[in-house]
């Protein structure tokens, strides 16, 4: 579960997002309150900044999921990685999206579309993060998470 695994998981989720939103662009445009494709691209930037920012965001999410998986000992079980990733999307990101959409007066349908991508995109990340087993940590013999050692009672 090293750096390249994080980048691969982020890239796979990012590509899945391109496919997801391309396939669901019509319903998403309607749920977002845009009347047509011409209006949907009204604020579109022609530079690469949105593409770069979305890719960096996927790397950040995959990187922290990798950290959480590693310290919890989830380093080798692909089905559990998939379920854990799905849980991150469904129980962390989707509810946050729902709150944001609710505050802005957007319809639940938009939350379902965006939350669906978060759920399945994170599931892909989770599966790929554990697909190649544990990474070797410098100074330690393998990829198992550090053991918790409680502090010694000094009698104070």
N, C-alpha and C positions, 0 to 999 in steps of 0.2 A: 504494500500500500504506500508506495513512494510518490514522489512528485509527478512522474509521468502518468501514473495511474490516476491521480487527481486531475491532471490536464485531460486525459482521455475520457474520464467520467464527465467532466464539465463539457467537453466538446460534444459528446454523444447527447447529453441533455439539451445542449444549445441547438444541435441539428434537429432533434425531436421537436423542439419549440418552433423552429422554422416550419416544419411539416404540419404541426398541430394548428398553428395560427393561419397557415396558408389554406389548409383544408376547412377550417372553421371561420374564415374571414367574413363571410356573409352574416352568420349569426352574431359574430363578435361586433361587427359594425353596427348591426341593429341594436344589440344590447348596450353598446357604448353611446347610443343616441345619435349616431351619425346617419344622415339620410341617404348616403350613397358613397360609392368608392371615390368620387371626386372630392367629397368633403372629408373622407377618411384620411386622405393624404394632405390635407390642408396645411398641417404643421410639420410635414415631413422635411427632414434635413437631408440635403444631398450629400453631406460629408459622411465619413465613416464613424463619427463619434458615437451614435447610438449602437452601432454594431459592436464597436470596441467595448463600450460600457456593458452591454449585455453579456459579452464573452467574459469580461473580468468579473462580473457578478456571478456567473456560473462557476468560475474558478474559486471565488471566495466561499460560495455555498458548498462546493465539493470539498474544499480544503477543510472547512470546519466539520463537515460530516465525517471526513476521514479521521480527524482528531477525536471526535466523539466515539466513533466506532473503535478506534485503536485503544483508547483508555477504558472502554467497556469490554474489551476482549473480543469484539466482533471483527475478526480478521480473515476468516476462511470460509464462511458458510454463505454461498450465493443466495439461496432462497431467503435466509434471514436478513441478508443485506438488502434484498429487494423489499422485504416487508418493512424493515427499519427505515429505509429511504422513503417508502410510501407513507409511513407514519410521520416523518418530518414534513413532507408536503401537505398531508391531509390535516395534521393536528397542530402544526406551527404556522406554515405559510398561508394556507387557505383561510384559516380563521382571521388572520391579520388582514388579508385581502378583503374578506367580508366586512370587517370593521371599517376599513378605508372606503369601500364602496358604499356602505350604509351611510356613513357620515356625509358623503358627497351626493347622496340621493340617487345612486345608480341602482339598476335592477339586480335582483338575485341571479338572474340568468348570466350576467357578466361575471359574477363571483364564481358561478359553476364552471364557466369556460376558463377563466384564469386559474381557479383552484384546481381544475382538472389537469391543466398543464403542470402546475406545481406538484401535484400528487404523482403523476406518471413520470415527470421529468426527474423528480427526486428518487423515485423507485429505480429508474435507469441508473442514476448516479450510485445509489446504494448497492445495486447488484455488481456494477463494474468496480466499485471500490474494494470489494472483497473477492473479486473473481481471481485474482492472481496471488492470493495468500498474503501473509504478513511481510512487512518490510523489515529490513535489518536496521536497528537503531545503533548509532555510533556509541561505543562504550558498553554495549550489552550484547548478549549472545544471540538474540533473535528478535522476533517481532511481537512477542507477548507483551501485554500491558504491564506497566510497573505494578508491583505489589504494594498494597497500602500497608504502611507500618505506622501504627499509632504512636504518638509521642510517649516517652517514658514518664511515668509519674515520679517527679522529683521529691514528693512529700511536702511541697510547699502549700 
